């Protein structure tokens, strides 16, 4: 009886020792993209940079560097003519231009947040800069030659410089 018990005990400990495979338990998920599995090929860098192009072209409200690409009545909403209403070059008197009349007359107060008040100048778009910086931090993880990595990093730096140039043109200075 003692012999059978010891055999079962040995089998139990052998199975226990074999069953603890850390490589199997610590695998990366196969059904989602993670930072450890994404930054490997040139196609990964290309796909990431394409999202920057998409954000810049489609999301004028949050990334105002390609202004003036809206449709319909407000097709020039973020264009240079629209922003020129801050000066006395264009002084419309329609009610939708009240914000600009307040700025021109010196009666404008700086909002505490950009939530829903339509005053997005300087407040929005920083998630775009964050996305660029995430890419720049991870481009070197790809196992590619440096010239290919530099090509995609240069595109990202162009977008970041374009964004900051827009802020400097509106405010005179921007935090780097």
Secondary structure as UniProt FT lines:
FT   HELIX           2..19
FT   HELIX           22..25
FT   HELIX           35..38
FT   TURN            39..40
FT   HELIX           42..58
FT   TURN            60..62
FT   TURN            64..65
FT   HELIX           72..74
FT   TURN            75..78
FT   HELIX           80..83
FT   HELIX           84..86
FT   HELIX           95..97
FT   HELIX           98..105
FT   TURN            121..123
FT   HELIX           126..138
FT   HELIX           139..141
FT   HELIX           146..171
//
